[in-house]
Amino acid sequence: MTQPHTPTPADLQKNATENRPSGERGRTALAVGVVEKIAGMAAREVSGIHALGSGFSRTFGAMRDRVPGSKSSVGRGIKAEVGEKQTAIDIALVVEYGVVIPTLAGEVRANIIEAVERMTGLEVVEVNIAVNDVHLPDEPDEDEEEEPASSGRRPRVQ
């Protein structure tokens, strides 16, 4: 007569591992910058956005972008909090003159939520949007160099 085999702890562990999907056999950690970049790209896809960030962050970012070897910050104007399963995102926008801001904010929010959840697997619990400015058609971009007025005088600084 053969007696039934009593499983050892190793047998139980092996069976538990074989029955679990591979996604449960480790941990994936996402840096805050990853979520911020995804959100920044998703926001820029929406028509009617002129720029991301407040005036100060755009000015500082434009200066940083001019430094040789530096990279443009896709996540400028975006702050994210990232947990193990959820994320919350704050974004500052400059919109084009003429857009309907509540409609635009809804489109930006939906696009960010869809992109972040699809790409990271995190649940987006909120996307807070602050519209900091409206870009008028005749205003130069802050990144663009303004031509000095030609008054016949030499520039004071070079």
C-alpha positions as CSV (number, residue, x, y, z in Angstrom):
1,M,0.0,0.0,0.0
2,T,1.2,3.4,-0.9
3,Q,0.6,6.2,1.5
4,P,-0.6,9.5,0.2
5,H,2.3,12.0,-0.1
6,T,2.2,14.7,2.5
7,P,3.2,18.0,0.8
8,T,6.3,19.7,2.1
9,P,6.5,23.5,2.4
10,A,8.7,23.5,-0.7
11,D,5.9,21.7,-2.6
12,L,3.3,24.2,-1.4
13,Q,5.5,27.1,-2.4
14,K,6.1,25.6,-5.9
15,N,2.4,25.0,-6.5
16,A,1.5,28.5,-5.3
17,T,4.1,30.0,-7.7
18,E,3.0,27.9,-10.6
19,N,-0.7,29.1,-10.2
20,R,0.2,32.8,-9.9
21,P,0.4,35.0,-13.0
22,S,3.9,36.3,-13.7
23,G,2.9,39.9,-12.8
24,E,2.5,38.8,-9.2
25,R,6.1,37.5,-8.9
26,G,7.8,40.9,-8.4
27,R,7.2,44.6,-8.0
28,T,7.3,47.4,-10.6
29,A,8.1,50.8,-9.3
30,L,7.4,53.9,-11.4
31,A,9.3,57.2,-10.8
32,V,7.3,60.3,-10.4
33,G,9.0,61.7,-13.6
34,V,7.6,58.9,-15.7
35,V,4.0,59.8,-14.8
36,E,4.7,63.5,-15.3
37,K,6.2,63.0,-18.7
38,I,3.2,60.8,-19.8
39,A,0.8,63.4,-18.5
40,G,2.7,66.2,-20.3
41,M,2.7,64.4,-23.6
42,A,-1.0,63.6,-23.2
43,A,-1.9,67.2,-22.4
44,R,0.1,68.6,-25.4
45,E,-2.0,66.3,-27.7
46,V,-5.1,68.4,-27.0
47,S,-5.7,71.3,-29.4
48,G,-5.9,74.7,-27.7
49,I,-3.0,74.3,-25.2
50,H,-0.3,76.9,-25.8
51,A,2.1,75.8,-23.1
52,L,2.4,74.0,-19.8
53,G,3.5,75.6,-16.5
54,S,3.3,78.9,-14.8
55,G,5.1,82.0,-16.2
56,F,8.0,81.4,-13.8
57,S,8.4,77.8,-14.6
58,R,8.2,78.4,-18.4
59,T,10.8,81.2,-18.1
60,F,13.1,79.1,-16.0
61,G,12.6,76.1,-18.3
62,A,13.4,78.2,-21.4
63,M,16.6,79.3,-19.9
64,R,17.5,75.7,-18.9
65,D,16.7,74.5,-22.5
66,R,19.3,76.9,-23.9
67,V,22.1,75.3,-21.9
68,P,24.1,73.1,-24.2
69,G,23.4,69.4,-23.6
70,S,20.3,70.0,-21.6
71,K,17.0,68.3,-22.6
72,S,13.6,69.9,-22.9
73,S,11.4,69.0,-19.9
74,V,8.2,67.3,-21.1
75,G,6.9,67.3,-17.6
76,R,7.2,71.0,-17.0
77,G,4.2,72.4,-15.2
78,I,3.1,69.0,-14.0
79,K,3.4,67.6,-10.5
80,A,2.4,64.0,-9.7
81,E,2.1,62.0,-6.5
82,V,2.6,58.3,-7.2
83,G,1.7,55.4,-4.9
84,E,1.8,51.7,-5.5
85,K,-1.6,51.5,-7.2
86,Q,-2.8,55.1,-7.6
87,T,-1.6,58.5,-8.8
88,A,-2.8,62.1,-8.5
89,I,-1.7,64.8,-11.0
90,D,-1.7,68.6,-10.9
91,I,-1.1,70.5,-14.1
92,A,-0.7,74.2,-15.0
93,L,-1.7,75.4,-18.4
94,V,-1.6,78.4,-20.7
95,V,-4.4,78.2,-23.2
96,E,-4.9,79.8,-26.6
97,Y,-7.3,82.7,-26.8
98,G,-10.8,81.7,-27.9
99,V,-11.0,78.2,-26.6
100,V,-13.8,77.2,-24.2
101,I,-11.8,76.5,-21.1
102,P,-14.1,74.1,-19.3
103,T,-14.4,72.0,-22.4
104,L,-10.6,72.1,-22.9
105,A,-10.0,71.2,-19.3
106,G,-12.3,68.2,-19.7
107,E,-10.5,67.0,-22.8
108,V,-7.1,67.4,-21.2
109,R,-8.2,65.6,-18.0
110,A,-9.7,62.7,-20.1
111,N,-6.6,62.4,-22.3
112,I,-4.2,62.4,-19.3
113,I,-6.3,59.8,-17.4
114,E,-6.5,57.5,-20.4
115,A,-2.8,57.7,-21.2
116,V,-1.5,57.3,-17.7
117,E,-3.8,54.4,-16.8
118,R,-3.1,52.6,-20.1
119,M,0.7,53.0,-19.9
120,T,1.3,52.6,-16.2
121,G,-1.6,50.5,-14.9
122,L,-2.0,53.0,-12.1
123,E,-5.5,54.3,-11.2
124,V,-5.6,58.1,-11.7
125,V,-7.6,59.4,-8.7
126,E,-7.6,63.0,-9.8
127,V,-6.3,65.5,-12.3
128,N,-6.3,69.1,-11.0
129,I,-6.0,71.7,-13.7
130,A,-4.9,75.3,-13.1
131,V,-5.2,77.7,-16.1
132,N,-2.6,80.3,-15.4
133,D,-2.8,82.4,-18.6
134,V,-4.4,83.0,-22.0
135,H,-2.0,83.4,-24.9
136,L,-3.2,86.1,-27.2
137,P,-2.7,85.8,-31.0
138,D,-0.4,89.0,-31.2
139,E,1.7,88.0,-28.1
140,P,5.2,86.7,-28.8
141,D,6.1,83.4,-27.1
142,E,8.2,83.7,-24.0
143,D,10.8,81.4,-25.5
144,E,11.2,83.6,-28.6
145,E,13.8,86.3,-28.6
146,E,12.2,89.7,-29.0
147,E,13.9,92.0,-31.5
148,P,15.2,95.2,-29.9
149,A,13.5,98.3,-31.2
150,S,15.7,100.0,-33.7
151,S,16.2,103.5,-32.3
152,G,19.5,104.1,-33.9
153,R,21.3,103.5,-30.6
154,R,23.6,100.7,-29.8
155,P,22.4,98.0,-27.5
156,R,23.5,98.7,-23.9
157,V,24.6,95.2,-23.3
158,Q,26.1,92.6,-25.6
